[in-house]
Amino acid sequence: MLFLGVLVVGTAVASLVGRQHSTWRDHFRRGFGAAMIVAGLSHLARPEPFLQHVPGWMPWPDATVAVTGIVEVALGLLMYWPQRLREHVGLTLVAYLVAVFPANVYVAIEGIDVQGQPGGLYSWLRLPLQALFVFLAWWSTRTPAGEPVPEGNGPVTANRPLQRTSH
């Protein structure tokens, strides 16, 4: 629930202090970035609950938790990156969230009481939240159709290749 709490509070703060031309996509993207950074730092500072998500058959559980923490911090920071990279960051974050989803399914199916989390149905209730997080990661990093994008700062598409600058 820490992730959801940081996402809500981070989005609210972004909407209150954001620039006047910011959209709800921007606010959610910033809130999501903050939530990912906090989640990643939690992996590194207090790995025990995250180790409980790693099935016993997986090698190097400590390294797995540390690497996922570093990846989460990096993806969270990248949510604040220039607009021309946001869609790539969003798709990478979507892929990451889908890749770690089986760990949450494992906890629910095995009935693992994760340290610091409520037991019972909680692990099952978290599963649909993951779909919400996937959607928000995708939605908050998209450039809406018809929205003007500053030259050289837009998404990379088949019709709009990445513009390289020479120095």
C-alpha positions in Angstrom: 0.0 0.0 0.0 3.0 2.3 0.3 3.3 2.5 -3.4 -0.4 3.5 -3.9 -0.1 6.0 -1.1 3.0 7.7 -2.6 1.3 7.6 -6.0 -1.8 9.4 -4.7 0.1 11.9 -2.5 2.8 12.5 -5.2 0.1 13.1 -7.8 -1.8 15.5 -5.5 1.4 17.4 -4.7 2.3 17.6 -8.4 -1.1 19.0 -9.2 -0.9 21.6 -6.5 2.7 22.8 -7.3 2.8 21.9 -10.9 3.2 24.5 -13.6 0.0 26.0 -14.9 0.3 24.3 -18.3 0.7 20.8 -16.8 -1.9 18.2 -17.4 -3.2 15.4 -15.3 -1.0 13.1 -17.3 2.0 15.1 -16.1 0.8 15.0 -12.5 0.2 11.2 -12.6 3.6 10.7 -14.3 5.4 12.7 -11.6 3.4 10.9 -8.8 4.3 7.6 -10.5 7.9 8.5 -10.7 8.0 9.3 -7.0 6.2 6.1 -6.1 8.8 4.1 -8.2 11.7 5.8 -6.5 10.3 5.1 -3.0 9.5 1.5 -3.9 13.0 1.0 -5.3 14.7 2.5 -2.3 12.5 0.3 -0.1 13.9 -2.8 -1.9 17.4 -1.6 -1.0 16.8 -0.4 2.5 14.5 -3.1 3.7 14.7 -6.1 1.4 13.0 -8.7 3.7 9.4 -8.3 2.4 10.6 -8.3 -1.2 12.6 -11.5 -0.6 9.4 -13.2 0.4 8.1 -12.5 -3.2 11.0 -14.5 -4.7 10.1 -18.2 -5.2 12.6 -20.6 -3.7 13.6 -22.1 -7.1 14.9 -18.7 -8.2 18.7 -18.3 -7.9 20.3 -15.3 -6.1 17.2 -13.8 -4.4 19.2 -11.1 -2.7 20.7 -9.9 -6.0 17.3 -10.1 -7.6 15.7 -7.8 -5.0 18.7 -5.4 -5.2 18.6 -5.3 -9.0 14.8 -4.7 -9.1 15.3 -1.9 -6.5 17.9 -0.2 -8.7 15.7 -0.7 -11.8 12.7 0.9 -10.0 14.7 3.9 -8.8 16.1 4.4 -12.4 12.6 4.1 -14.0 11.2 6.5 -11.4 13.9 9.0 -12.2 13.4 8.6 -15.9 9.7 9.5 -15.5 11.0 13.1 -15.1 13.2 12.8 -18.2 12.7 14.9 -21.4 9.5 14.5 -23.3 11.1 13.0 -26.3 12.0 9.9 -24.2 8.8 9.6 -22.1 7.0 7.1 -24.4 10.0 4.8 -24.3 10.3 5.1 -20.6 6.6 4.4 -20.2 6.8 1.3 -22.4 9.8 0.1 -20.5 8.0 0.6 -17.2 5.0 -1.3 -18.5 7.2 -4.2 -19.5 8.9 -4.1 -16.0 5.5 -4.1 -14.2 4.3 -7.0 -16.3 7.6 -8.9 -15.7 7.3 -8.6 -11.9 3.6 -9.4 -11.8 4.2 -13.2 -11.4 5.9 -12.5 -8.0 2.6 -11.0 -6.8 0.7 -13.9 -8.1 3.1 -16.3 -6.4 2.5 -14.6 -3.0 -1.3 -14.7 -3.5 -1.4 -18.4 -4.6 1.0 -19.6 -2.0 -0.7 -17.6 0.8 2.6 -16.0 1.9 2.3 -13.6 4.8 4.6 -10.9 3.6 6.3 -9.0 6.5 4.7 -5.6 7.0 1.6 -6.3 4.9 -1.9 -7.4 6.0 -2.6 -11.1 5.4 -5.6 -12.8 4.0 -7.2 -11.4 0.9 -4.8 -8.5 0.7 -2.4 -10.3 -1.6 -5.3 -11.0 -4.0 -6.5 -7.4 -3.8 -3.1 -6.2 -5.0 -3.3 -8.1 -8.3 -5.9 -5.8 -9.9 -4.0 -2.8 -8.7 -1.1 -4.0 -10.8 -3.3 -3.6 -13.9 -4.1 0.0 -12.8 -0.4 0.7 -12.4 0.4 -0.7 -15.8 -2.3 1.5 -17.3 -1.1 4.6 -15.5 2.5 4.0 -16.5 1.4 3.8 -20.2 -1.2 6.6 -20.1 0.9 9.1 -18.2 3.8 8.9 -20.6 1.8 9.1 -23.9 1.6 12.2 -26.0 -2.1 12.6 -26.7 -3.1 12.5 -30.4 -3.3 16.0 -31.9 -1.2 17.6 -29.1 1.6 19.6 -30.5 5.1 18.4 -29.5 8.1 20.7 -29.5 10.4 20.0 -32.4 13.1 17.6 -31.5 11.4 16.8 -28.2 8.6 14.5 -29.4 8.1 10.8 -29.3 10.0 8.5 -31.7 7.7 6.9 -34.2 8.0 5.4 -37.7 7.0 8.8 -39.2 9.0 10.8 -36.7 12.5 9.4 -36.2 14.8 10.3 -33.3 16.5 13.6 -34.3 20.2 13.5 -33.8 22.2 16.6 -33.2 25.8 17.0 -34.2 28.4 18.7 -32.0 
